[in-house]
Every structure is written in structure tokens, then in C-alpha cells.
Amino acid sequence: MSHEEKCDCNNSACGCEHQQPCDCGCDCCGDDGHFPRRYQTKAEQIAFLEGYLGELKLELQAVEEHLASLKI
């Protein structure tokens, strides 16, 4: 995916979602003179893992639906 498809910096919306390290190739995600964070709080870890679990459940549902459609 190209940088233009992934990051919409001109509209203050970066598609990389501020991942560390950011790989969108622009300066919208950080370099404000501070070092990048290396650690997350417990609440941040929980929120991340809950979101990840939700994505995994959706992926499982999609695979099950795709498999069912192939068996028809």
C-alpha cells in the first residue's frame, strides 16, 4: 500500500494509527521533539488486547462464512 493510500496527513488522519515505530513515511505521527514511548500502561495494554480480540473474532467469523459458502 502506498503512503498516499495509507496516510491522509493533510486531513489530520493518519492511517497507520500511530503504531510505534510508525511506518507511514511521513512526519504526522510523532517527532514532536520527544522520544517514542516504549511502554504502555496496564489500561492501554488491556484496551489494545480487547481491540485485538475483537478483530480476531471478526476474522474467525469471516473465515467460517467463507468456508460455509465454499461448501454449498
PDB file of N, CA, C, O and CB in Angstrom:
ATOM      1  N   MET A   1       0.847  -1.169   0.000  1.00  0.00           N
ATOM      2  CA  MET A   1       0.000   0.000   0.000  1.00  0.00           C
ATOM      3  C   MET A   1       0.890   1.229   0.000  1.00  0.00           C
ATOM      4  O   MET A   1       1.852   1.311   0.763  1.00  0.00           O
ATOM      5  CB  MET A   1      -0.962  -0.001   1.213  1.00  0.00           C
ATOM      6  N   SER A   2       0.569   2.171  -0.849  1.00  0.00           N
ATOM      7  CA  SER A   2       1.390   3.368  -0.939  1.00  0.00           C
ATOM      8  C   SER A   2       1.099   4.295   0.232  1.00  0.00           C
ATOM      9  O   SER A   2       0.080   4.166   0.911  1.00  0.00           O
ATOM     10  CB  SER A   2       1.148   4.092  -2.269  1.00  0.00           C
ATOM     11  N   HIS A   3       2.016   5.230   0.453  1.00  0.00           N
ATOM     12  CA  HIS A   3       1.838   6.194   1.534  1.00  0.00           C
ATOM     13  C   HIS A   3       0.558   6.993   1.349  1.00  0.00           C
ATOM     14  O   HIS A   3      -0.128   7.287   2.327  1.00  0.00           O
ATOM     15  CB  HIS A   3       3.037   7.134   1.612  1.00  0.00           C
ATOM     16  N   GLU A   4       0.223   7.351   0.107  1.00  0.00           N
ATOM     17  CA  GLU A   4      -0.971   8.141  -0.146  1.00  0.00           C
ATOM     18  C   GLU A   4      -2.239   7.383   0.235  1.00  0.00           C
ATOM     19  O   GLU A   4      -3.203   7.989   0.703  1.00  0.00           O
ATOM     20  CB  GLU A   4      -1.026   8.547  -1.607  1.00  0.00           C
ATOM     21  N   GLU A   5      -2.249   6.065   0.041  1.00  0.00           N
ATOM     22  CA  GLU A   5      -3.416   5.266   0.390  1.00  0.00           C
ATOM     23  C   GLU A   5      -3.506   5.043   1.885  1.00  0.00           C
ATOM     24  O   GLU A   5      -4.603   4.891   2.422  1.00  0.00           O
ATOM     25  CB  GLU A   5      -3.379   3.935  -0.329  1.00  0.00           C
ATOM     26  N   LYS A   6      -2.385   5.021   2.558  1.00  0.00           N
ATOM     27  CA  LYS A   6      -2.338   4.653   3.964  1.00  0.00           C
ATOM     28  C   LYS A   6      -2.491   5.844   4.894  1.00  0.00           C
ATOM     29  O   LYS A   6      -3.040   5.700   5.987  1.00  0.00           O
ATOM     30  CB  LYS A   6      -1.054   3.950   4.260  1.00  0.00           C
ATOM     31  N   CYS A   7      -2.022   7.012   4.492  1.00  0.00           N
ATOM     32  CA  CYS A   7      -1.966   8.139   5.396  1.00  0.00           C
ATOM     33  C   CYS A   7      -2.609   9.359   4.762  1.00  0.00           C
ATOM     34  O   CYS A   7      -2.279   9.726   3.634  1.00  0.00           O
ATOM     35  CB  CYS A   7      -0.527   8.437   5.792  1.00  0.00           C
ATOM     36  N   ASP A   8      -3.514   9.979   5.475  1.00  0.00           N
ATOM     37  CA  ASP A   8      -4.192  11.173   4.993  1.00  0.00           C
ATOM     38  C   ASP A   8      -3.803  12.343   5.884  1.00  0.00           C
ATOM     39  O   ASP A   8      -4.648  12.946   6.545  1.00  0.00           O
ATOM     40  CB  ASP A   8      -5.735  10.976   4.970  1.00  0.00           C
ATOM     41  N   CYS A   9      -2.523  12.650   5.891  1.00  0.00           N
ATOM     42  CA  CYS A   9      -1.966  13.648   6.804  1.00  0.00           C
ATOM     43  C   CYS A   9      -2.572  15.025   6.597  1.00  0.00           C
ATOM     44  O   CYS A   9      -2.727  15.783   7.554  1.00  0.00           O
ATOM     45  CB  CYS A   9      -0.467  13.725   6.636  1.00  0.00           C
ATOM     46  N   ASN A  10      -2.914  15.355   5.372  1.00  0.00           N
ATOM     47  CA  ASN A  10      -3.449  16.688   5.117  1.00  0.00           C
ATOM     48  C   ASN A  10      -4.780  16.911   5.818  1.00  0.00           C
ATOM     49  O   ASN A  10      -5.177  18.052   6.051  1.00  0.00           O
ATOM     50  CB  ASN A  10      -3.612  16.907   3.630  1.00  0.00           C
ATOM     51  N   ASN A  11      -5.460  15.844   6.151  1.00  0.00           N
ATOM     52  CA  ASN A  11      -6.733  15.946   6.861  1.00  0.00           C
ATOM     53  C   ASN A  11      -6.602  15.498   8.305  1.00  0.00           C
ATOM     54  O   ASN A  11      -7.602  15.183   8.950  1.00  0.00           O
ATOM     55  CB  ASN A  11      -7.799  15.122   6.159  1.00  0.00           C
ATOM     56  N   SER A  12      -5.396  15.467   8.811  1.00  0.00           N
ATOM     57  CA  SER A  12      -5.108  15.089  10.198  1.00  0.00           C
ATOM     58  C   SER A  12      -5.594  13.691  10.537  1.00  0.00           C
ATOM     59  O   SER A  12      -5.997  13.427  11.670  1.00  0.00           O
ATOM     60  CB  SER A  12      -5.737  16.079  11.144  1.00  0.00           C
ATOM     61  N   ALA A  13      -5.557  12.801   9.566  1.00  0.00           N
ATOM     62  CA  ALA A  13      -5.979  11.429   9.807  1.00  0.00           C
ATOM     63  C   ALA A  13      -4.916  10.500   9.254  1.00  0.00           C
ATOM     64  O   ALA A  13      -4.826  10.301   8.042  1.00  0.00           O
ATOM     65  CB  ALA A  13      -7.365  11.138   9.165  1.00  0.00           C
ATOM     66  N   CYS A  14      -4.127   9.941  10.123  1.00  0.00           N
ATOM     67  CA  CYS A  14      -3.063   9.046   9.691  1.00  0.00           C
ATOM     68  C   CYS A  14      -3.559   7.613   9.729  1.00  0.00           C
ATOM     69  O   CYS A  14      -4.062   7.159  10.756  1.00  0.00           O
ATOM     70  CB  CYS A  14      -1.810   9.212  10.572  1.00  0.00           C
ATOM     71  N   GLY A  15      -3.426   6.901   8.632  1.00  0.00           N
ATOM     72  CA  GLY A  15      -3.896   5.528   8.542  1.00  0.00           C
ATOM     73  C   GLY A  15      -3.053   4.523   9.299  1.00  0.00           C
ATOM     74  O   GLY A  15      -3.475   3.380   9.474  1.00  0.00           O
ATOM     75  N   CYS A  16      -1.877   4.913   9.753  1.00  0.00           N
ATOM     76  CA  CYS A  16      -1.027   3.965  10.465  1.00  0.00           C
ATOM     77  C   CYS A  16      -1.433   3.843  11.927  1.00  0.00           C
ATOM     78  O   CYS A  16      -0.905   2.996  12.648  1.00  0.00           O
ATOM     79  CB  CYS A  16       0.432   4.384  10.364  1.00  0.00           C
ATOM     80  N   GLU A  17      -2.365   4.681  12.371  1.00  0.00           N
ATOM     81  CA  GLU A  17      -2.881   4.650  13.742  1.00  0.00           C
ATOM     82  C   GLU A  17      -1.788   4.782  14.783  1.00  0.00           C
ATOM     83  O   GLU A  17      -1.878   4.194  15.861  1.00  0.00           O
ATOM     84  CB  GLU A  17      -3.641   3.375  13.978  1.00  0.00           C
ATOM     85  N   HIS A  18      -0.778   5.532  14.475  1.00  0.00           N
ATOM     86  CA  HIS A  18       0.305   5.869  15.400  1.00  0.00           C
ATOM     87  C   HIS A  18       0.993   4.654  15.985  1.00  0.00           C
ATOM     88  O   HIS A  18       1.310   4.629  17.174  1.00  0.00           O
ATOM     89  CB  HIS A  18      -0.220   6.715  16.512  1.00  0.00           C
ATOM     90  N   GLN A  19       1.225   3.652  15.165  1.00  0.00           N
ATOM     91  CA  GLN A  19       1.971   2.483  15.607  1.00  0.00           C
ATOM     92  C   GLN A  19       3.412   2.890  15.871  1.00  0.00           C
ATOM     93  O   GLN A  19       3.932   3.802  15.227  1.00  0.00           O
ATOM     94  CB  GLN A  19       1.901   1.342  14.555  1.00  0.00           C
ATOM     95  N   GLN A  20       4.039   2.235  16.791  1.00  0.00           N
ATOM     96  CA  GLN A  20       5.442   2.525  17.096  1.00  0.00           C
ATOM     97  C   GLN A  20       6.292   1.348  16.692  1.00  0.00           C
ATOM     98  O   GLN A  20       6.018   0.255  17.187  1.00  0.00           O
ATOM     99  CB  GLN A  20       5.638   2.845  18.593  1.00  0.00           C
ATOM    100  N   PRO A  21       7.282   1.455  15.855  1.00  0.00           N
ATOM    101  CA  PRO A  21       7.562   2.695  15.135  1.00  0.00           C
ATOM    102  C   PRO A  21       6.590   2.869  13.986  1.00  0.00           C
ATOM    103  O   PRO A  21       6.152   1.895  13.375  1.00  0.00           O
ATOM    104  CB  PRO A  21       9.005   2.710  14.615  1.00  0.00           C
ATOM    105  N   CYS A  22       6.259   4.101  13.702  1.00  0.00           N
ATOM    106  CA  CYS A  22       5.343   4.414  12.616  1.00  0.00           C
ATOM    107  C   CYS A  22       6.027   4.099  11.293  1.00  0.00           C
ATOM    108  O   CYS A  22       7.201   4.416  11.104  1.00  0.00           O
ATOM    109  CB  CYS A  22       4.893   5.902  12.672  1.00  0.00           C
ATOM    110  N   ASP A  23       5.295   3.478  10.382  1.00  0.00           N
ATOM    111  CA  ASP A  23       5.881   3.138   9.093  1.00  0.00           C
ATOM    112  C   ASP A  23       5.169   3.807   7.931  1.00  0.00           C
ATOM    113  O   ASP A  23       5.284   3.352   6.793  1.00  0.00           O
ATOM    114  CB  ASP A  23       5.866   1.651   8.901  1.00  0.00           C
ATOM    115  N   CYS A  24       4.432   4.884   8.198  1.00  0.00           N
ATOM    116  CA  CYS A  24       3.697   5.517   7.108  1.00  0.00           C
ATOM    117  C   CYS A  24       4.599   6.407   6.262  1.00  0.00           C
ATOM    118  O   CYS A  24       4.213   6.781   5.155  1.00  0.00           O
ATOM    119  CB  CYS A  24       2.538   6.332   7.659  1.00  0.00           C
ATOM    120  N   GLY A  25       5.781   6.755   6.745  1.00  0.00           N
ATOM    121  CA  GLY A  25       6.727   7.509   5.950  1.00  0.00           C
ATOM    122  C   GLY A  25       6.545   9.010   5.986  1.00  0.00           C
ATOM    123  O   GLY A  25       7.168   9.727   5.203  1.00  0.00           O
ATOM    124  N   CYS A  26       5.715   9.493   6.870  1.00  0.00           N
ATOM    125  CA  CYS A  26       5.523  10.937   6.968  1.00  0.00           C
ATOM    126  C   CYS A  26       5.868  11.403   8.373  1.00  0.00           C
ATOM    127  O   CYS A  26       6.288  10.611   9.217  1.00  0.00           O
ATOM    128  CB  CYS A  26       4.071  11.329   6.605  1.00  0.00           C
ATOM    129  N   ASP A  27       5.689  12.676   8.610  1.00  0.00           N
ATOM    130  CA  ASP A  27       6.022  13.223   9.927  1.00  0.00           C
ATOM    131  C   ASP A  27       4.788  13.483  10.775  1.00  0.00           C
ATOM    132  O   ASP A  27       4.860  14.242  11.742  1.00  0.00           O
ATOM    133  CB  ASP A  27       6.807  14.505   9.773  1.00  0.00           C
ATOM    134  N   CYS A  28       3.660  12.873  10.439  1.00  0.00           N
ATOM    135  CA  CYS A  28       2.423  13.182  11.146  1.00  0.00           C
ATOM    136  C   CYS A  28       2.304  12.442  12.473  1.00  0.00           C
ATOM    137  O   CYS A  28       1.447  12.782  13.289  1.00  0.00           O
ATOM    138  CB  CYS A  28       1.241  12.850  10.277  1.00  0.00           C
ATOM    139  N   CYS A  29       3.129  11.459  12.699  1.00  0.00           N
ATOM    140  CA  CYS A  29       2.924  10.583  13.855  1.00  0.00           C
ATOM    141  C   CYS A  29       3.966  10.742  14.933  1.00  0.00           C
ATOM    142  O   CYS A  29       4.429   9.753  15.499  1.00  0.00           O
ATOM    143  CB  CYS A  29       2.903   9.169  13.416  1.00  0.00           C
ATOM    144  N   GLY A  30       4.310  11.869  15.201  1.00  0.00           N
ATOM    145  CA  GLY A  30       5.229  11.894  16.300  1.00  0.00           C
ATOM    146  C   GLY A  30       6.236  12.982  16.194  1.00  0.00           C
ATOM    147  O   GLY A  30       5.878  14.121  16.491  1.00  0.00           O
ATOM    148  N   ASP A  31       7.318  12.785  15.849  1.00  0.00           N
ATOM    149  CA  ASP A  31       8.505  13.587  16.058  1.00  0.00           C
ATOM    150  C   ASP A  31       8.196  15.009  16.484  1.00  0.00           C
ATOM    151  O   ASP A  31       8.401  15.966  15.737  1.00  0.00           O
ATOM    152  CB  ASP A  31       9.320  13.605  14.818  1.00  0.00           C
ATOM    153  N   ASP A  32       7.698  15.119  17.700  1.00  0.00           N
ATOM    154  CA  ASP A  32       7.438  16.431  18.270  1.00  0.00           C
ATOM    155  C   ASP A  32       8.549  16.819  19.232  1.00  0.00           C
ATOM    156  O   ASP A  32       8.356  17.656  20.114  1.00  0.00           O
ATOM    157  CB  ASP A  32       6.083  16.452  18.981  1.00  0.00           C
ATOM    158  N   GLY A  33       9.712  16.207  19.057  1.00  0.00           N
ATOM    159  CA  GLY A  33      10.844  16.519  19.903  1.00  0.00           C
ATOM    160  C   GLY A  33      10.988  15.570  21.080  1.00  0.00           C
ATOM    161  O   GLY A  33      11.969  15.632  21.821  1.00  0.00           O
ATOM    162  N   HIS A  34      10.019  14.701  21.247  1.00  0.00           N
ATOM    163  CA  HIS A  34      10.055  13.745  22.347  1.00  0.00           C
ATOM    164  C   HIS A  34      10.437  12.367  21.812  1.00  0.00           C
ATOM    165  O   HIS A  34      10.242  12.069  20.634  1.00  0.00           O
ATOM    166  CB  HIS A  34       8.688  13.691  23.077  1.00  0.00           C
ATOM    167  N   PHE A  35      10.971  11.553  22.676  1.00  0.00           N
ATOM    168  CA  PHE A  35      11.304  10.185  22.288  1.00  0.00           C
ATOM    169  C   PHE A  35      10.030   9.363  22.205  1.00  0.00           C
ATOM    170  O   PHE A  35       9.056   9.667  22.894  1.00  0.00           O
ATOM    171  CB  PHE A  35      12.301   9.549  23.285  1.00  0.00           C
ATOM    172  N   PRO A  36      10.019   8.319  21.370  1.00  0.00           N
ATOM    173  CA  PRO A  36       8.819   7.482  21.273  1.00  0.00           C
ATOM    174  C   PRO A  36       8.621   6.674  22.550  1.00  0.00           C
ATOM    175  O   PRO A  36       9.586   6.252  23.187  1.00  0.00           O
ATOM    176  CB  PRO A  36       8.912   6.540  20.058  1.00  0.00           C
ATOM    177  N   ARG A  37       7.368   6.468  22.911  1.00  0.00           N
ATOM    178  CA  ARG A  37       7.061   5.671  24.103  1.00  0.00           C
ATOM    179  C   ARG A  37       7.416   4.224  23.858  1.00  0.00           C
ATOM    180  O   ARG A  37       7.215   3.703  22.761  1.00  0.00           O
ATOM    181  CB  ARG A  37       5.577   5.799  24.488  1.00  0.00           C
ATOM    182  N   ARG A  38       7.938   3.581  24.867  1.00  0.00           N
ATOM    183  CA  ARG A  38       8.286   2.165  24.769  1.00  0.00           C
ATOM    184  C   ARG A  38       7.367   1.284  25.600  1.00  0.00           C
ATOM    185  O   ARG A  38       7.271   0.082  25.353  1.00  0.00           O
ATOM    186  CB  ARG A  38       9.718   1.953  25.201  1.00  0.00           C
ATOM    187  N   TYR A  39       6.704   1.858  26.563  1.00  0.00           N
ATOM    188  CA  TYR A  39       5.881   1.087  27.491  1.00  0.00           C
ATOM    189  C   TYR A  39       4.455   1.609  27.478  1.00  0.00           C
ATOM    190  O   TYR A  39       4.196   2.784  27.216  1.00  0.00           O
ATOM    191  CB  TYR A  39       6.460   1.144  28.916  1.00  0.00           C
ATOM    192  N   GLN A  40       3.541   0.695  27.770  1.00  0.00           N
ATOM    193  CA  GLN A  40       2.138   1.052  27.865  1.00  0.00           C
ATOM    194  C   GLN A  40       1.672   0.839  29.291  1.00  0.00           C
ATOM    195  O   GLN A  40       2.197  -0.011  30.010  1.00  0.00           O
ATOM    196  CB  GLN A  40       1.284   0.229  26.877  1.00  0.00           C
ATOM    197  N   THR A  41       0.680   1.621  29.691  1.00  0.00           N
ATOM    198  CA  THR A  41       0.080   1.393  30.996  1.00  0.00           C
ATOM    199  C   THR A  41      -0.747   0.111  30.927  1.00  0.00           C
ATOM    200  O   THR A  41      -1.037  -0.400  29.845  1.00  0.00           O
ATOM    201  CB  THR A  41      -0.798   2.610  31.435  1.00  0.00           C
ATOM    202  N   LYS A  42      -1.111  -0.385  32.074  1.00  0.00           N
ATOM    203  CA  LYS A  42      -1.937  -1.587  32.120  1.00  0.00           C
ATOM    204  C   LYS A  42      -3.261  -1.352  31.395  1.00  0.00           C
ATOM    205  O   LYS A  42      -3.738  -2.229  30.674  1.00  0.00           O
ATOM    206  CB  LYS A  42      -2.191  -2.013  33.580  1.00  0.00           C
ATOM    207  N   ALA A  43      -3.857  -0.173  31.583  1.00  0.00           N
ATOM    208  CA  ALA A  43      -5.119   0.153  30.923  1.00  0.00           C
ATOM    209  C   ALA A  43      -4.941   0.186  29.399  1.00  0.00           C
ATOM    210  O   ALA A  43      -5.821  -0.267  28.667  1.00  0.00           O
ATOM    211  CB  ALA A  43      -5.657   1.510  31.430  1.00  0.00           C
ATOM    212  N   GLU A  44      -3.816   0.715  28.919  1.00  0.00           N
ATOM    213  CA  GLU A  44      -3.550   0.740  27.480  1.00  0.00           C
ATOM    214  C   GLU A  44      -3.370  -0.668  26.938  1.00  0.00           C
ATOM    215  O   GLU A  44      -3.849  -0.976  25.847  1.00  0.00           O
ATOM    216  CB  GLU A  44      -2.307   1.584  27.177  1.00  0.00           C
ATOM    217  N   GLN A  45      -2.690  -1.520  27.679  1.00  0.00           N
ATOM    218  CA  GLN A  45      -2.490  -2.904  27.252  1.00  0.00           C
ATOM    219  C   GLN A  45      -3.827  -3.633  27.168  1.00  0.00           C
ATOM    220  O   GLN A  45      -4.081  -4.369  26.214  1.00  0.00           O
ATOM    221  CB  GLN A  45      -1.541  -3.639  28.218  1.00  0.00           C
ATOM    222  N   ILE A  46      -4.672  -3.427  28.162  1.00  0.00           N
ATOM    223  CA  ILE A  46      -5.989  -4.070  28.175  1.00  0.00           C
ATOM    224  C   ILE A  46      -6.821  -3.597  26.993  1.00  0.00           C
ATOM    225  O   ILE A  46      -7.442  -4.407  26.305  1.00  0.00           O
ATOM    226  CB  ILE A  46      -6.728  -3.779  29.496  1.00  0.00           C
ATOM    227  N   ALA A  47      -6.836  -2.283  26.753  1.00  0.00           N
ATOM    228  CA  ALA A  47      -7.612  -1.739  25.633  1.00  0.00           C
ATOM    229  C   ALA A  47      -7.110  -2.290  24.302  1.00  0.00           C
ATOM    230  O   ALA A  47      -7.909  -2.652  23.438  1.00  0.00           O
ATOM    231  CB  ALA A  47      -7.543  -0.203  25.627  1.00  0.00           C
ATOM    232  N   PHE A  48      -5.789  -2.355  24.135  1.00  0.00           N
ATOM    233  CA  PHE A  48      -5.214  -2.891  22.905  1.00  0.00           C
ATOM    234  C   PHE A  48      -5.610  -4.350  22.713  1.00  0.00           C
ATOM    235  O   PHE A  48      -6.036  -4.745  21.628  1.00  0.00           O
ATOM    236  CB  PHE A  48      -3.688  -2.755  22.923  1.00  0.00           C
ATOM    237  N   LEU A  49      -5.468  -5.149  23.769  1.00  0.00           N
ATOM    238  CA  LEU A  49      -5.768  -6.578  23.663  1.00  0.00           C
ATOM    239  C   LEU A  49      -7.250  -6.829  23.442  1.00  0.00           C
ATOM    240  O   LEU A  49      -7.614  -7.757  22.719  1.00  0.00           O
ATOM    241  CB  LEU A  49      -5.306  -7.306  24.914  1.00  0.00           C
ATOM    242  N   GLU A  50      -8.122  -6.011  24.055  1.00  0.00           N
ATOM    243  CA  GLU A  50      -9.559  -6.165  23.818  1.00  0.00           C
ATOM    244  C   GLU A  50      -9.899  -5.850  22.361  1.00  0.00           C
ATOM    245  O   GLU A  50     -10.718  -6.535  21.748  1.00  0.00           O
ATOM    246  CB  GLU A  50     -10.366  -5.249  24.766  1.00  0.00           C
ATOM    247  N   GLY A  51      -9.269  -4.813  21.813  1.00  0.00           N
ATOM    248  CA  GLY A  51      -9.480  -4.489  20.399  1.00  0.00           C
ATOM    249  C   GLY A  51      -8.973  -5.596  19.491  1.00  0.00           C
ATOM    250  O   GLY A  51      -9.624  -5.960  18.512  1.00  0.00           O
ATOM    251  N   TYR A  52      -7.813  -6.123  19.826  1.00  0.00           N
ATOM    252  CA  TYR A  52      -7.219  -7.211  19.051  1.00  0.00           C
ATOM    253  C   TYR A  52      -8.105  -8.450  19.101  1.00  0.00           C
ATOM    254  O   TYR A  52      -8.295  -9.118  18.085  1.00  0.00           O
ATOM    255  CB  TYR A  52      -5.811  -7.542  19.574  1.00  0.00           C
ATOM    256  N   LEU A  53      -8.642  -8.756  20.265  1.00  0.00           N
ATOM    257  CA  LEU A  53      -9.539  -9.898  20.409  1.00  0.00           C
ATOM    258  C   LEU A  53     -10.780  -9.717  19.546  1.00  0.00           C
ATOM    259  O   LEU A  53     -11.242 -10.665  18.911  1.00  0.00           O
ATOM    260  CB  LEU A  53      -9.936 -10.090  21.877  1.00  0.00           C
ATOM    261  N   GLY A  54     -11.315  -8.508  19.523  1.00  0.00           N
ATOM    262  CA  GLY A  54     -12.474  -8.223  18.677  1.00  0.00           C
ATOM    263  C   GLY A  54     -12.166  -8.449  17.203  1.00  0.00           C
ATOM    264  O   GLY A  54     -12.981  -9.004  16.466  1.00  0.00           O
ATOM    265  N   GLU A  55     -10.972  -8.009  16.777  1.00  0.00           N
ATOM    266  CA  GLU A  55     -10.573  -8.223  15.386  1.00  0.00           C
ATOM    267  C   GLU A  55     -10.429  -9.705  15.078  1.00  0.00           C
ATOM    268  O   GLU A  55     -10.826 -10.157  14.004  1.00  0.00           O
ATOM    269  CB  GLU A  55      -9.262  -7.498  15.089  1.00  0.00           C
ATOM    270  N   LEU A  56      -9.867 -10.460  16.003  1.00  0.00           N
ATOM    271  CA  LEU A  56      -9.713 -11.901  15.793  1.00  0.00           C
ATOM    272  C   LEU A  56     -11.065 -12.592  15.689  1.00  0.00           C
ATOM    273  O   LEU A  56     -11.239 -13.490  14.865  1.00  0.00           O
ATOM    274  CB  LEU A  56      -8.896 -12.520  16.928  1.00  0.00           C
ATOM    275  N   LYS A  57     -12.025 -12.184  16.516  1.00  0.00           N
ATOM    276  CA  LYS A  57     -13.356 -12.777  16.458  1.00  0.00           C
ATOM    277  C   LYS A  57     -14.025 -12.487  15.112  1.00  0.00           C
ATOM    278  O   LYS A  57     -14.686 -13.355  14.542  1.00  0.00           O
ATOM    279  CB  LYS A  57     -14.225 -12.249  17.608  1.00  0.00           C
ATOM    280  N   LEU A  58     -13.848 -11.265  14.611  1.00  0.00           N
ATOM    281  CA  LEU A  58     -14.405 -10.925  13.302  1.00  0.00           C
ATOM    282  C   LEU A  58     -13.733 -11.726  12.194  1.00  0.00           C
ATOM    283  O   LEU A  58     -14.388 -12.169  11.251  1.00  0.00           O
ATOM    284  CB  LEU A  58     -14.254  -9.427  13.031  1.00  0.00           C
ATOM    285  N   GLU A  59     -12.428 -11.906  12.315  1.00  0.00           N
ATOM    286  CA  GLU A  59     -11.700 -12.707  11.321  1.00  0.00           C
ATOM    287  C   GLU A  59     -12.201 -14.150  11.333  1.00  0.00           C
ATOM    288  O   GLU A  59     -12.406 -14.745  10.275  1.00  0.00           O
ATOM    289  CB  GLU A  59     -10.173 -12.667  11.596  1.00  0.00           C
ATOM    290  N   LEU A  60     -12.398 -14.712  12.521  1.00  0.00           N
ATOM    291  CA  LEU A  60     -12.913 -16.074  12.644  1.00  0.00           C
ATOM    292  C   LEU A  60     -14.292 -16.178  12.003  1.00  0.00           C
ATOM    293  O   LEU A  60     -14.568 -17.135  11.279  1.00  0.00           O
ATOM    294  CB  LEU A  60     -12.976 -16.500  14.123  1.00  0.00           C
ATOM    295  N   GLN A  61     -15.151 -15.209  12.261  1.00  0.00           N
ATOM    296  CA  GLN A  61     -16.486 -15.214  11.674  1.00  0.00           C
ATOM    297  C   GLN A  61     -16.403 -15.157  10.148  1.00  0.00           C
ATOM    298  O   GLN A  61     -17.133 -15.871   9.460  1.00  0.00           O
ATOM    299  CB  GLN A  61     -17.313 -14.033  12.210  1.00  0.00           C
ATOM    300  N   ALA A  62     -15.535 -14.326   9.629  1.00  0.00           N
ATOM    301  CA  ALA A  62     -15.386 -14.202   8.178  1.00  0.00           C
ATOM    302  C   ALA A  62     -14.881 -15.501   7.558  1.00  0.00           C
ATOM    303  O   ALA A  62     -15.343 -15.894   6.487  1.00  0.00           O
ATOM    304  CB  ALA A  62     -14.433 -13.056   7.839  1.00  0.00           C
ATOM    305  N   VAL A  63     -13.951 -16.161   8.209  1.00  0.00           N
ATOM    306  CA  VAL A  63     -13.425 -17.428   7.694  1.00  0.00           C
ATOM    307  C   VAL A  63     -14.512 -18.488   7.719  1.00  0.00           C
ATOM    308  O   VAL A  63     -14.653 -19.256   6.767  1.00  0.00           O
ATOM    309  CB  VAL A  63     -12.203 -17.894   8.516  1.00  0.00           C
ATOM    310  N   GLU A  64     -15.283 -18.535   8.801  1.00  0.00           N
ATOM    311  CA  GLU A  64     -16.362 -19.517   8.893  1.00  0.00           C
ATOM    312  C   GLU A  64     -17.402 -19.268   7.800  1.00  0.00           C
ATOM    313  O   GLU A  64     -17.888 -20.218   7.186  1.00  0.00           O
ATOM    314  CB  GLU A  64     -17.023 -19.466  10.287  1.00  0.00           C
ATOM    315  N   GLU A  65     -17.748 -18.002   7.551  1.00  0.00           N
ATOM    316  CA  GLU A  65     -18.714 -17.687   6.493  1.00  0.00           C
ATOM    317  C   GLU A  65     -18.177 -18.053   5.122  1.00  0.00           C
ATOM    318  O   GLU A  65     -18.907 -18.585   4.285  1.00  0.00           O
ATOM    319  CB  GLU A  65     -19.074 -16.206   6.526  1.00  0.00           C
ATOM    320  N   HIS A  66     -16.907 -17.771   4.891  1.00  0.00           N
ATOM    321  CA  HIS A  66     -16.295 -18.096   3.608  1.00  0.00           C
ATOM    322  C   HIS A  66     -16.249 -19.616   3.397  1.00  0.00           C
ATOM    323  O   HIS A  66     -16.540 -20.104   2.305  1.00  0.00           O
ATOM    324  CB  HIS A  66     -14.876 -17.499   3.526  1.00  0.00           C
ATOM    325  N   LEU A  67     -15.890 -20.338   4.423  1.00  0.00           N
ATOM    326  CA  LEU A  67     -15.842 -21.796   4.353  1.00  0.00           C
ATOM    327  C   LEU A  67     -17.227 -22.364   4.082  1.00  0.00           C
ATOM    328  O   LEU A  67     -17.380 -23.272   3.265  1.00  0.00           O
ATOM    329  CB  LEU A  67     -15.274 -22.381   5.652  1.00  0.00           C
ATOM    330  N   ALA A  68     -18.240 -21.832   4.768  1.00  0.00           N
ATOM    331  CA  ALA A  68     -19.615 -22.305   4.555  1.00  0.00           C
ATOM    332  C   ALA A  68     -20.066 -22.043   3.116  1.00  0.00           C
ATOM    333  O   ALA A  68     -20.739 -22.881   2.516  1.00  0.00           O
ATOM    334  CB  ALA A  68     -20.582 -21.618   5.548  1.00  0.00           C
ATOM    335  N   SER A  69     -19.696 -20.880   2.557  1.00  0.00           N
ATOM    336  CA  SER A  69     -20.086 -20.578   1.178  1.00  0.00           C
ATOM    337  C   SER A  69     -19.397 -21.476   0.175  1.00  0.00           C
ATOM    338  O   SER A  69     -19.952 -21.753  -0.889  1.00  0.00           O
ATOM    339  CB  SER A  69     -19.782 -19.140   0.854  1.00  0.00           C
ATOM    340  N   LEU A  70     -18.203 -21.935   0.490  1.00  0.00           N
ATOM    341  CA  LEU A  70     -17.488 -22.846  -0.402  1.00  0.00           C
ATOM    342  C   LEU A  70     -18.077 -24.256  -0.391  1.00  0.00           C
ATOM    343  O   LEU A  70     -17.957 -24.997  -1.367  1.00  0.00           O
ATOM    344  CB  LEU A  70     -16.024 -22.903  -0.014  1.00  0.00           C
ATOM    345  N   LYS A  71     -18.710 -24.612   0.714  1.00  0.00           N
ATOM    346  CA  LYS A  71     -19.285 -25.956   0.839  1.00  0.00           C
ATOM    347  C   LYS A  71     -20.646 -26.077   0.172  1.00  0.00           C
ATOM    348  O   LYS A  71     -21.165 -27.188   0.063  1.00  0.00           O
ATOM    349  CB  LYS A  71     -19.408 -26.331   2.297  1.00  0.00           C
ATOM    350  N   ILE A  72     -21.240 -24.988  -0.276  1.00  0.00           N
ATOM    351  CA  ILE A  72     -22.569 -25.018  -0.899  1.00  0.00           C
ATOM    352  C   ILE A  72     -22.482 -25.618  -2.281  1.00  0.00           C
ATOM    353  O   ILE A  72     -23.497 -25.732  -2.970  1.00  0.00           O
ATOM    354  CB  ILE A  72     -23.177 -23.610  -0.972  1.00  0.00           C
TER     355      ILE A  72
END
